[in-house]
Amino acid sequence: MNLNKNIVLIGMMGSGKSTIGYLLSKNINFNFLDIDKHIEKETNLKINDIFQKKGEDYFRNLEEKITLKLLKGKGKVISLGGGAFLNKNIRNEVLKNNISFWLSWKSSTIIKRISKSKKRPIAYNSDKDDLKKLINERSNIYAEAQFKINCETLSKNMIIKNIIKLYEEY
């Protein structure tokens, strides 16, 4: 296995990046890093609380700083927050020095998973039309990932096997 590049998982909130990332890391013996968890640990606040108390701009600046630091090195599976790949500096670093996988789902599946979730501040304050628009906008940028995994009909194990196969062939 090519150990020179990290595996970076991108996609909408609720797409399974943390779950798949954790399981994948155990399968291939890489370290697993969940960027949102690192942000929560560093600030001692939940993501929702950061948005409420300090605002999205503060969160995005912190997200960029922490993500760029954690993308360094190799032998890691990294789960980005849903909006992180929209940041040009993060996206450039991911595409230049890592291998990225977009965990793609139908809009209806994502909306079902995230609508009215209090731990997802953007989703909690949005209706279905707003969420659909957000998914479409973000999908245009997620499409820049090296690989797209259509997860809709796949089990967790199948998603992981696809990622490993593509990673080994890269």
N, C-alpha and C positions, 0 to 999 in steps of 0.2 A: 504494500500500500504506500502511496506517495505521501510521506509525512511532512513534506515541505510547505504545505498550505493548510490553513484552517478551513473548516467547513462553516459557512455562515448561512443561517436560515433566515429568510425574509418572508414577509407576507402580512396580511391583515391581522389585527388583534383577533384572537379566537381561531386562528388557522392551525394551531397545534405546534407552534415553533418550540415552546418550552418542553412539552411532553415528548415530541419526536426528538428534539435535541438531546434530552436526558437519556432516552432509550438508545439512541444512536451512539452517544458517547460511551455508554457501557458496552455496546456491541463491538466497537472498534478500539476501545481502550484509549480514548482521548479524554482530556479534561472538558467538562461542560461549563459554559459560562452563560448565564441568563442576564443580559444587560439590565433589564428592569430590576431584577433582584439586587444587582450591584449598586444601582442608583438608590434603591430603598435602603440598603445597608449603609451606604456612604452618608446619606442624609438623615437616617433614622426616621424616615417618613414613608408612608405608602405613596405610590404614584398619584392616586386620587388626591391625597392631602397636599402633595407638592403643587398640583394643578390649582387646587383651591386656595392655598395659602400664599404661593409665590408666583403662580401664573404659568402659562404654557411656554412663554419665551425663556423664563428661568430654567424650566425643565429641559427644553431643547438645547440650551447652551451646556447644561450639565451633561446631558445625554451625549452630545458631541465629544466633549472632553473625555468622559469615561470610556466611550466606545472606541475612540481612536487609540487610547492607551491599551485597551484590552485586545484590540485586533493585532497588536504586535506579537511576534513569536509564532509558534507553530504547534501542531498537535492538539488543537482545540476545536470543539464544536461550539459555536456561538449563536445564541438566539437573540436577534435584534428586536427591539420594540417595533410595533407596527409602523410608526412614523419615521424611524431612524434612517431608513434607506432613502428617504426623500431629501435628506441633507446631502448636499453635493460633496462635501469633504468626506463624509462617511462612505458614501457611494463610491467615490473614486478610490478610496483605500481598499474597500471590499473587492472591487473589480480588479484592481491592480495586483494585490498581494494575497488574495484568498480565493476560494471557490464558493460561489453563492448558489443557493437553491431557493426558488420561490415556491412556497407551499400554497398552491392555488386551489380555490374552491368556488362553487357557484355563489353569487351574491346572496341568494336566498338562504343558503346554509350558514354563511357568516352572520347574516342579520339575525337568524334564529339563535345563533350561539351568543351573540354579544348584546342584543338590544336590551336595554334597561339593566345592564350590569353595572352596579355601583362601583366596581373596581376598575371600570374602563370609562374615564371621565368624558371622552369624546363621544362614545357610544351612548352613554347615559343621557346626555343632553341633546340627542339627535333623534329625529323620527326616521321611519323606514326610507323615505325618499332621500333624506339627507345622507343616510348611511349608504344607500345605493350610489349616490353621486360621489361620495368619498371613496368607496371601493373602486369605482370606475377611474377616478383621477389617480389614485395610488397604483392601480393596475398598470397604467401606462409607464410608470417608473419602475415598478417591480419587474416588468418585462425586460429590463436591462440585465437582470441576473443571468449568469452563465447557463443555468438550467431552470426549467419550469417543471414542477411535478403536479400533474392534475390529480388531486387527492380524492376527489368526490367518490370514486368507487373502490378505493384502496383501503386495506386495513393498515394499522400502524406498522406492522411487520413488513408489508409490501412497500410502503413508503420508504422505510429504512433500507430495505434491500435495493430499491431503485437508486437511492442516494449513494449507497456504497458502490454499486456497479458503475454509476456515472463518475464517481470520484476516482475509482481505480483506473478507469479508461482515460481520464483527463490528462 
